[in-house]
Amino acid sequence: MAKYSAEIKIAACKDYLEGKLALEDICQKYDIYYNKEAHWSKILVWVRFYVKHGDSAFISSPGNRCYSAQLKSNAVEDYFSGEGSLVDICVKYNIKSTSVLSKWISMYNANRELKDYNPKREVYMAEARRKTTIEERKEIVKYCIEHDRDYKGTASLYDVSYTQVYSWVRKYDADGEDALIDKRGHHKNDDEVDELERLRRENKRLKRQLEEKDMLVTLLKKVKELEGM
């Protein structure tokens, strides 16, 4: 869940624009961080979004915000053309955070296609999986955690499946970065190990099957929630 609701952001912006309260007082009212030395608060960024897009800057339809391939390309091209800073471009196109725009820029620099993003149920049920490096998995997990564990949005942004992101985050939570290392192809077959090791492996397989079953139940619940919206 986001730290500040849409209602709080809108109220803070209105207070600031009406000029009835000083910035520091608004921050105190809504428990928002205020940098006294710089006289700065994230409210100043919110206000720019609010002036440009109104309530819609913070209130979106159920699910994640949709971004077309054309919007992504326009935003990236504007940035490289010097049309403004990351924040300027995000305000112009109502992009939810500079990290999202930064990711598109990285994809563009890596010659990766900027695709349409329309969050539908397919992102939950997708089976196709592309190969990822350990560094990519670390980056994906970090992004997901920093963005309120938005598994679906992270999966679409990095062109991987929802299940992959969900699994990597769970592994990271349990055992840290080492758990993200792909150990496939680096161990002996069942026929090449002793009985104790075979039993251990079978136990792991059964545990993994139960986890995947629980995961599937969770995914199906989310699909039903989307269908009911």
Order of alpha helices (4+ residues) and beta strands (2+ residues): alpha-alpha-alpha-alpha-alpha-alpha-alpha-alpha-alpha-alpha-alpha
